[in-house]
Amino acid sequence: MYVEEIKSRHKNKIYRSFLIRESYKEKGKVKHRTIANISRMHPAHIVQIKAMLSGEGKFLPNKELEISDSREYGASFAFLELAKRIGLDKIIYSRREQWRDDAMAMIVGRIVYQGSKLHLSNLYMDSALWELCGHEYGKRVNVDNHCYLPMDRLLERQEAIQKELAKRHLKDGCLILYDITNTWLEGEYRASEIVKYGNGKGGKKGYKQIAIGLITDKHGCPVAVEVFNGNISDQATVQEQADRLAKTYGIKELIFAGDRGMLTPKRIEEVSECGFKTLTALTHPQIFQLMEKNVIQPELFDENGIEEVYDPENPQIRYLLCKNHQTMERERETRESLIKKVSSKLEEISKVKRKRDPRKVSARIGALLSKYKIGKFYEYSVDESGHVEWSLNEELVERESLIDGCYIVKTDVDSSVMTAKEAVTGYKSLSGVEKAFRNLKTVALEIRPVNHKKDHRIRAHVFICMLAYYIQWHAMELLKPLFKSDRDSSENRWSFQVLIERLKSIRKQNLKIKGVSAGAKITALNPEQKRILDILGVKIE
């Protein structure tokens, strides 16, 4: 038997038929008869049947089988499926439209690839992400139509999306966490109303920046993000966020937790006007003020428990006194090390006897004390000849050491609603917002460089990063057992980045047999990949 290909032409079009034929002899003559018509079979199957009947063996030789294309599939598929499982796609927009799929591609692309929108659009041959989001594989994605325009649509929907997230994660009387950070930008932003010079956090100076305010639930799950002018102070953003929670999201009687430098007495008053309670901590000067008023004493701080003190002028306010031994040792060692270093440098400066410009000497000392941030412990003078006299205020150092490792959580939440332990734990939960900022600003999501010059695109970019973290947060919650077992072992195998790389090695490959397309195949899952997908609740068919 053999396969015969029959070609026929009709109206300038060629038609092909494939028949399984058999040769036989009848009365000494060789004749042929048709066993089956296989024209409607897949071309790859026809090639295989032809190879088998020609005696080339049961299996197709390796030289006839080729992988024509290979692209990343596993990570893109897994996080898109997870986003659908948690309902993010429908929160973005209730109906499936191409712009929504494009937005999902950029959000998941933030987790899997980072980089610019142009970079993501150029991965159309190397990733199945765009293909999974409704685009034809191998066809370049138009960055204007499928990145920038969907960004604009997403920004138009931001308030509605965040309102739905608040409805899902925030309830009346709940604890919310709020903090603010900034990220610096490079290039020209002359037309921008939000990119400004400001006091950069993390020691970055001399660059324009934007400020980013983030609201999360008590577990650190992101609910809303806001971009502010780069020169705004943290506390100046509080009232706007409280008003949004009360009026836009309709939350009542919540507990607003913010850092000690943010929730000043004036800001607490503004939050209270919205009907909210507050949870924050005192600065060192505020702690000393309470000590001077004899409201608290240093001996009340206990490493083994929380001391609860009510404000004598306002009994609704509770001060929760805490002490951490490790922090105490660290603060003491740090201060002693800095004092030793600064004193040594001041001694070098004061030993110079030659005449110097007093302004330059004063500037040098000022820069030294500013660098090490312990200027309050020193007194110095510079005479007309540039000679220096300095001294260390030992009494002030001793006073400061009294509260090493000590902190005070301040709240107006009634003890029947939130115990002292719950209040302290709630304040410590602000580390969840700090964790979110670390993920947004570092290798996990890489909010910068911000490759946009228009304010509305900068806002959309930040919003995309927040939604990407929303997916990542849910993934991390599901993956806790994996990371816990890894910590308990000696392997130290897993991090979120390693996990992504494991999923990225699941690839989709196009096959050809003797140049004929034989469809696509997903690479087989190894035990690690299967375990990760099972934990995420994702199944790759």
N, C-alpha and C positions, 0 to 999 in steps of 0.2 A: 504494500500500500504506500501511497505517497500523496502529497498535497499538490494540487494543480491550481495555478492562478489563471483565471480567464479574464481578459480585458475586452471591454466593448466600448464603442464610442457612440454617443447620441447627442446631437446638437452641440457639438464641440466640447462635450463633457465626457470624461473617461470614467467608466464604472468597472469595479473589480469584484470578482466572485472567487471564492475559495472552496474547492471541492476535495473531499477525500476520495481518491480513486484507487481502483485495484486492477491489476493486469491479470489476465487469465488466457488459457488456450482453449480454443474450440475447433475441433477438426483440423488441428495443425496450424490454425491461424491465431495470432496474438490479438486479443481484444481488450477493451477497457470498459469498466462499468463504475458508476458513482455509488459510493457507500453512504456519504453524508454531505450535506451542504453546510459549511461552517462559516459562511460569510458574515453572519451577524455576531460572531464571537469577538471578544476583545482582541485587537491585533497582537498583543503580547502572547495571548494564549495560542493564537494561530502559529506564531513563530515557534513556540515550544512544541506544538504538535508536529510541525514540519521537522523539527530537529529530532524528535523521538522516532518518527517514521523513517527518517533517513539513516537511522542506525548510529546516531551520534551519542546515544546513551539515554538512560532514564532521566538524568538531570542535565540542565543546560550548562555547557562549559562556562567557566568563569570569564573567559575572554569575551563571551557574547553578552554578559550582564554588566551593566555599568550604572554608577550613581551619577546622574547628570547635574543635580543640584542638591545642596545641603544647607539648612538654615536652622537657627535657634528656634525652639518651639516650647520646651517645657516650662521655663520661667514665665514667659508671656502668657501661656495658656493657664497656668496655675493661678497667677494673680488676677487675671481677668475673671476666671471662674470664682475665685474668692470674693472679688468685688461684687459679682452678681449674687453670690450667696448672702452677703450682708446687705444687699439691696441698694448699693451705691448707684448703680446704673439708673435705677428708677427714681432715686432721689434727685439725680441730676436732671432727668426729664422723664416723664411718665411713658412717652412713646419712643420706640426705637427709630431714630433718625440718624442720618450719616454724621451730622455734626456731633451727636452724642457719642457715637462710636469713635469718632476722631478724638474727642475729649478723653474718653476712656483710654485710648492708645497713648496719649500724652501723659496721663496720670500713671498708668502702669509702666510706661517707658521711663518715668522718673525713678521708679524703684529698680528696674532691671538695667538701665543703661546710663541714666543721668545725661549730661551734655545739653547742647542747644536743640531747639526744635528743628533746625536745619539738619543737624547731625542725625536726629531721630528719623527724619524723612528720608535720609540717604541710606538707611538700613533696610530698605525695601527688598533687597536681594539677600540679606544676611540674617533676617529675622522674620518669623511668621507673625509678628505683632500686628502689622498693618493688614495682612491677609486675614487674620482672625477678627479684625475690626471692619470687614466688609470691602477691602480693596483687592484688586486682582494682583496675584503674585507676579513679580517681575516687572510691574509697571510702576514707574517712579511716582511718589506721592507729591502733589503740588503743595508746597509749604504754605503758600498764601491761603489757598482754599481749604486745606485740611489741617492746618495748625493755627494760623493767626485768626481766621474768621471764627472757628470754633472756640478759640480763647475769648473772643469778644462775646459770643453767645453765653459762654460759661460765666463770665463776669456779670452779665445781665441777670443771670439766675442765682448769683451768690447769696443774696439776702434770703431768697426762697429756700435754697439748699440748706443754709445754716439754720434757718427756722425749723426745718424738718429734722436736722440733726439734734437741735436743742430739744425738740419734742420727744425724740427717741431716748436721749441720754440725760436730760435734766428734768427733775420733777420739783414741785413746790416743796420748799424746805430743805432742798439738797445742798451739798457743799460744792462750790465751783472754785476752780483754781485759775488765777489770772497772773500773767507775767508779760514782760516786754523785753525785747532784745533789738539789736540792729545789725544790719549787714552792709558792708561797704561796697561801693561801685567804682568802676574806672571808666574814663572817657569823658566826653562832653555831655552835660545835661542842662544846658542853659535855659531850655524851654520848660524844664520840669518844675512843678510846684511842690514835689515831695522829696526830691533828692537834694539834701542840704548838708552843709558841714555841721557836725555835732560832736558831742563827747562820746567817742567810740568805746564800746565795751570790749574787753579782751585785749586792750593795749594798742589797738589799731588807730593811729592818728594820721591826720593830714589828708584824709580821703572824704569825699562826700558819701552820704549814707542814707538809708531809709530805716525807719523804726517799724517793728512788727509786734503787734499785740496778739496774744493767743489765749483763748478760753478753752479749758478742758473740764471734764467731769472729775470727780474725786479720784478716779483711777488713772487719770492722765490721757483719756481718750479725747482727741481734739474735736471741738464743736464749732468754733468760729475763729476767724483770723481777720485782722484789720491792719492795713498799712497806713502809717502816720508819717508826717514830715520828719526828716532825719534829725532835726534840731529840737524836737519836742522832749520835754522831761517826762519821766515815767509816770509821775503822779498826775500830770495834766491829762492823761488818757483815761483815768479811772471813772469819772462821772459819765462820760460818753458810753463806756462799756456797761455801767450799771443801768443807765437809761435804756440801752438796747435790750438787756436781759429782762427788764421790767415791762417796757412798752412794746417792743417788737416781738420778743419771744414769749411774753406773757407769763414769766416765772414769778412766783410770789414767795416771800419769806425765805429766800435762800440765804446761805452763808457765803459771803464773799471773802475768799482767802487771797492775800497778796503779800508781797515781800515787805520787810520792815521799812525800806526807803520809799515805798510806794504809798502805803496806807498811813499817811500823816493824819493828825487830828482833824485837819480841814477836810481831807478826802473821806475820812470815816464819817464825818457829818453829812457829806454829799451822798454817800452810799446809804446812810440811815434814812435820808429823805425818800429813798425809793422803797422803804419798808424792809431793807435787808439788814442782816447782822454781819459782823466782820470778824475775821480771824487773821492776826498778824503777829509780829514779834517786835520787841523794843530794840532801839539802837543803844549803843553803849552810853552816850550822853543821857538818854532817857532813863536808863537803869541807875546811873549816878544821881539823877534828880530824885528818883524814888528813895534812894538811900539817904540823901540829904534831908528829905521830908520825913525820914524815919518810917516810911511805909513798909520797907523791907530792910533786912539786915543780911550781910554776907553769909552768916552761919545758917540761914534758912535754905540755902542751896544744898541739895542732897543728891549724891550720885545714885542712891538706891530708890528714889521716889520723886514724886512731883508735889511741891508745896503750893497750896492754893491760897492766894491772898486777894481780898476784895478791896477795891479802891475806896478809901474813906470819904472822898468827895462825891463819888458816883458809884454806889453799891452794885449797879448793873454790870460794871466792868470787873472782870477777874484777871488776875495776874498769875500765871502758872510758872513757877520757878523750877528750872531744870539745870542739871549739871552733867557734863560728860567728861570722864576722866581722861580719855585719850585726847579729846580736844584740848583739855586743860594743859596736858603735857606738851602737845604740839604748839599751842599758842605761846607758852612760856619759853620753849626752846627757840622758836622763831624770833620772838622779841629779843631775847638775850643775844642771839646770833647777829641780828641787825644792829643792836646797840654797840656790840663789839666792833662791827665793821665800820659803822659811821663814826664812832669815837676815834678809831684808828686814823681815818681819813681827816677828821677835824684836827687831830694832833699834828698830822703832817702839814696841814695848811697853817696852823698857828706857829709852827717852828720856824717858818720863813721870816727872817729879820729885815730883809731888804725892803725898801719902799715900794709899795704897789698901789695901783688904782683901787680905792676902796669900793667903788661900784662894781668892778669886775670880781673882786673877792666876795662881796656880798652875793652877787649873782651866782658864783660858783657854789657857795654854801647853800643858798636857796635851792639850787638844782639838786644838790646832794640829798638834802632833807626831803625834797619832793619825790625823788626817785625811790627812796626807801620808806617813805610814808610814816616816819616816826618823829617828825619835826616838833611835835607837842612836848616831847621829853627833853628838848634842848633849849638853852638860852645862850645867845652869843651877841657879841658887839664887834664892830670894825671901826678903828679910829681913822683919822685923816691920812695916816701913813700906810694904811692897809694892814695893820697889825690886828690879830684876832685874839679875842678872849672868849672862851666858851665853857659851859658847865652842863652837867647832866642833872636833871631834876629827879633825884632819887625818891623823893616823897611821892611824886606823880607816878613813877614806875611802880612803886610799892602799891599805890592805890589801884593802878590798873591791874596788877596781879591778883587782886582780891576777887576779880570776876573772870579769871581765866577759866575757860570751859563752861561758863555760865550763860544761859540765855533765858529770856522770859517771853512766853507766848501770851498775847493779850487778846481777849475776846469779850464781847458783850452778849454772847449766846448763853442762855440760862443753863445751869448745871443739870436741870431735869431733861433738857434736850440733848446736851453734849457734855459728857463727863470730862474731867481734867485730862484723863488719858486719851480719850477720843479727840479732844481739841489739839493736844500736842501731836498726835498721829496725823490729824488733818493738816496741821501746818507743815509737817515734814513731807506731806504729799506734794508740796510745791516742787519737789525734786522731779515729779512726773512731767511738769512743764519744762523744766531744765533739760530733761531727757529728750523731750520733743524737739527743743531748740538744737540740741546736739545732733540729732538725726537730720534735721532740716539743713543745718549749716555745714555738716561734715560729709564724709564719703558715702553715707547711706543714701541721701537724697540730693545733696549738693545744690542748695538754693542759689549759690553763686558759682561762677560768674553769671550776672544777670545780663543776658544778651538782648536787652530791649531798651529802647530810648524813650518810648511814650509811656506816660504815667499809667494809662489804663492797661497797657500790656504788662507793666511791672506788677500791678495789682493782680492781674490774672495769673501771672507766673507764680506769685506767692500763694495764691489760692490753689493752684494745681499741686504745688508742693505740700500744702496742708492736706489735701484730699489723698495724696499719695501716702502721707504719714497715717491717715485714717485707715487705709488698707493695711499698712505695715503694722500698726498697733494691734489690729485684730489678728494678724498673722503671728505676731509675737506672743499674744495671749494663748493662742492654740499651741504654739511651739514650746511653751514653758516646760512641759514634761521632758522634751528632748534636751533642752539646755540644762535642766536640773540634773538629769542622769549623766550628762557630760561633765558637769562640775563635780559630781560625786565620784567620777572615775579619774584616772590619771592621764587620759588621752588628750583632753582639751581639744577636741576635734571640731566643735561647731561654733560658728558665729553666723550672724545673719548674712554676711557677705559670702562666706563659704557655702552656705545653704543655697544662695542664688546661683552660684557657679555650678553647683551640683545639678540644679534644675536646668540651667542653660545648656548643659551637655546632653540633654534630651533633645534630639534633633528630628526634623522632618526632612526626608530625602526623596527626591524624584528618581525613579528607576527607568532604565531603558533596556530593552532586549533587542540586540542587533539593530540599534538605532530607532526602534519603535517604542513609544511611551508605554510603560507598564504601570502607571499610576504612582502614588506616593506611599511611603512607609515611615511610621514613627519608630525610632530606635527602641529596642527592648529596654525595659526598666531594670536597673540593678537593685539589690535589696535596699541600699541607702535611699535611692530616689523613690522607691515604692513606699518606704516608711515615711518620708517627708510628705508625700502626696496624701497618704492615708491620714496623717495628723491634720493636714489642711482640709481634709474632706473633699479632695479633688480626684476625679477619676479620668484618666486618659484612655480613651478607647483605642 
